[in-house]
Amino acid sequence: RRTKDGQGWTGARYKPGTTRANAHVVAWSVAAAEFDHLSMDAYMEMRARLVEAGLAVILYSTYSSAPDDFRFRLVLPLTHPIPRDQYGDIWQRMNAALFGGQNDPQTKDASRMLYTPAAPPDAVVVAECLPGLALDWERLPAVEAVARAVAVSAAPGAAVGVSRDVLAFVLDGAEVGIQRSMALRAGRSFLA
């Protein structure tokens, strides 16, 4: 699509016969996030974090994105839907554990709609579908635990709570044939 306005989508499932509103949301089957005004380096760091966690993810730039003012949307499949009454808590956990607190606060709205990908003519676009696993949101750490882990990791010589082989994988990668299993182990270690 070459125009800004177009079709939208949402990860929410609504009560039958209702319109898009927070009060009508039953559950979320797909997680979505919005990131605006980032550098390409910040995008690549977030992308790497999600790949290292072994998660499947769709990433796409927005119509207003520019190389010096990067804007993108992110979609994560879930192992099972998030009930409406847990959405706010899980949104906070995902934002802290996976997105470094950079998800646009507007997306806390359970009925949030995003536009399908679009770009003006001759724009530089990003559109990626990365293989991996669906997010098991029930295993996300509480926000307080993420904050403690960040504080501890800043202390020199502090234990990081992951095995040496996981740290070696994060630093040096892995041999062909065991990369996926090591990525999964690393992701599970960091989310535990």
C-alpha positions as CSV (number, residue, x, y, z in Angstrom):
1,R,0.0,0.0,0.0
2,R,1.3,3.4,-0.9
3,T,-1.0,5.6,1.2
4,K,-0.7,6.1,4.9
5,D,-4.3,5.2,5.8
6,G,-5.5,1.7,5.1
7,Q,-6.6,-1.5,6.8
8,G,-5.9,-2.1,10.4
9,W,-5.6,-5.2,12.5
10,T,-5.7,-6.1,16.2
11,G,-4.6,-9.1,18.2
12,A,-7.8,-8.8,20.3
13,R,-10.8,-11.1,20.2
14,Y,-14.1,-9.3,20.9
15,K,-17.4,-10.3,22.3
16,P,-19.7,-11.3,19.4
17,G,-21.8,-8.4,17.9
18,T,-19.7,-5.7,19.5
19,T,-17.3,-3.0,18.2
20,R,-13.7,-2.3,19.0
21,A,-13.5,-1.1,22.5
22,N,-11.6,-2.1,25.7
23,A,-14.8,-3.2,27.4
24,H,-15.6,-5.6,24.6
25,V,-12.1,-7.4,24.5
26,V,-12.3,-11.0,25.6
27,A,-8.6,-12.0,25.0
28,W,-5.5,-11.3,23.0
29,S,-4.2,-14.1,20.7
30,V,-1.2,-12.1,19.3
31,A,1.0,-9.5,21.1
32,A,1.8,-6.3,19.3
33,A,4.2,-3.5,20.1
34,E,4.9,0.0,18.7
35,F,8.3,1.7,18.7
36,D,8.8,5.3,17.5
37,H,11.8,7.6,17.3
38,L,14.5,4.9,17.6
39,S,17.9,4.6,16.0
40,M,18.6,1.8,13.6
41,D,21.1,0.5,16.2
42,A,18.3,0.4,18.9
43,Y,16.2,-1.6,16.4
44,M,19.0,-4.0,15.7
45,E,19.6,-4.5,19.5
46,M,15.9,-5.3,20.1
47,R,15.8,-7.6,17.1
48,A,18.9,-9.4,18.4
49,R,17.3,-9.8,21.9
50,L,14.3,-11.4,20.4
51,V,16.3,-13.7,18.2
52,E,18.5,-14.7,21.1
53,A,15.3,-15.5,23.1
54,G,14.3,-17.9,20.3
55,L,11.0,-16.1,19.6
56,A,9.1,-15.9,16.4
57,V,8.5,-12.3,15.5
58,I,7.3,-10.1,12.6
59,L,8.8,-6.6,12.4
60,Y,7.8,-3.9,9.9
61,S,8.6,-0.2,9.5
62,T,5.7,2.3,9.5
63,Y,4.7,4.8,6.8
64,S,6.3,7.7,8.7
65,S,9.6,5.8,9.4
66,A,12.8,7.4,8.2
67,P,16.5,6.3,8.5
68,D,17.2,9.0,11.1
69,D,13.8,8.6,12.9
70,F,13.1,4.9,12.8
71,R,9.6,3.7,13.6
72,F,8.4,0.1,13.6
73,R,5.8,-2.4,14.7
74,L,6.4,-5.8,16.2
75,V,4.1,-8.8,16.3
76,L,4.7,-11.9,18.5
77,P,2.6,-15.0,18.3
78,L,1.5,-16.4,21.7
79,T,1.3,-20.0,22.9
80,H,-2.3,-19.3,24.1
81,P,-4.5,-16.2,24.4
82,I,-4.1,-13.7,27.2
83,P,-7.4,-13.2,29.0
84,R,-8.5,-9.5,29.2
85,D,-8.2,-9.3,33.0
86,Q,-4.5,-10.2,32.7
87,Y,-3.6,-8.1,29.7
88,G,-2.3,-5.0,31.6
89,D,0.0,-7.1,33.7
90,I,1.3,-9.1,30.8
91,W,1.8,-5.9,28.7
92,Q,4.0,-4.6,31.5
93,R,6.0,-7.8,31.8
94,M,6.6,-8.0,28.0
95,N,7.6,-4.4,27.9
96,A,10.1,-4.9,30.7
97,A,11.5,-8.3,29.9
98,L,11.5,-8.2,26.1
99,F,11.4,-4.5,25.0
100,G,13.6,-2.8,27.5
101,G,10.7,-0.5,28.5
102,Q,10.6,1.0,25.0
103,N,7.1,-0.1,23.9
104,D,4.8,2.9,23.3
105,P,2.5,3.3,26.4
106,Q,-0.5,3.8,24.0
107,T,-0.4,0.0,23.3
108,K,-1.5,-0.7,26.9
109,D,-5.0,-0.2,25.4
110,A,-6.4,-3.7,25.1
111,S,-8.4,-2.8,21.9
112,R,-5.4,-1.2,20.2
113,M,-5.4,-1.3,16.4
114,L,-2.3,-1.2,14.2
115,Y,-2.2,-0.4,10.5
116,T,-1.0,-3.0,8.0
117,P,2.5,-2.2,6.6
118,A,2.7,0.7,4.1
119,A,5.4,3.0,2.8
120,P,5.5,6.1,0.5
121,P,7.1,5.6,-2.9
122,D,10.9,5.3,-2.8
123,A,11.0,4.8,1.0
124,V,13.5,2.5,2.7
125,V,11.4,-0.2,4.4
126,V,12.0,-2.9,6.9
127,A,9.8,-6.0,6.8
128,E,11.0,-9.2,8.5
129,C,9.4,-12.5,9.6
130,L,11.9,-14.2,12.0
131,P,11.4,-17.9,12.8
132,G,11.1,-19.1,16.4
133,L,8.7,-20.1,19.1
134,A,5.5,-18.5,20.2
135,L,5.8,-16.5,23.5
136,D,4.7,-18.3,26.6
137,W,3.6,-15.2,28.4
138,E,2.9,-17.1,31.6
139,R,6.7,-17.6,32.0
140,L,7.5,-13.9,31.8
141,P,9.1,-12.6,35.0
142,A,7.3,-10.0,37.1
143,V,8.3,-6.5,36.4
144,E,10.0,-6.2,39.8
145,A,12.2,-9.2,39.0
146,V,13.3,-7.7,35.7
147,A,14.2,-4.4,37.5
148,R,16.2,-6.4,40.1
149,A,18.0,-8.3,37.3
150,V,18.9,-5.1,35.5
151,A,20.2,-3.6,38.8
152,V,22.2,-6.7,39.7
153,S,23.7,-7.0,36.2
154,A,25.0,-3.4,36.6
155,A,27.0,-4.4,39.6
156,P,30.6,-5.4,38.7
157,G,31.3,-9.1,39.5
158,A,27.6,-9.9,40.2
159,A,26.2,-13.3,39.4
160,V,24.0,-13.1,36.3
161,G,22.0,-16.3,36.9
162,V,22.8,-18.1,33.7
163,S,25.2,-21.0,33.0
164,R,28.6,-20.6,31.5
165,D,27.6,-22.4,28.3
166,V,24.7,-19.9,27.8
167,L,27.0,-17.0,28.4
168,A,29.6,-18.5,26.0
169,F,26.8,-18.8,23.4
170,V,25.7,-15.2,23.8
171,L,29.3,-14.0,23.5
172,D,30.6,-16.4,20.8
173,G,27.6,-18.0,19.1
174,A,27.4,-21.8,18.6
175,E,28.5,-24.5,16.1
176,V,26.3,-25.3,13.2
177,G,23.7,-27.8,14.2
178,I,23.3,-26.6,17.8
179,Q,22.5,-22.9,17.3
180,R,18.8,-23.2,17.6
181,S,19.0,-25.3,20.8
182,M,21.5,-23.0,22.4
183,A,19.3,-20.0,21.4
184,L,16.3,-21.6,23.1
185,R,18.4,-22.4,26.2
186,A,19.6,-18.8,26.3
187,G,16.1,-17.4,25.9
188,R,14.7,-19.6,28.6
189,S,17.6,-18.6,31.0
190,F,17.0,-14.9,30.4
191,L,13.3,-15.3,30.8
192,A,13.5,-17.5,33.9
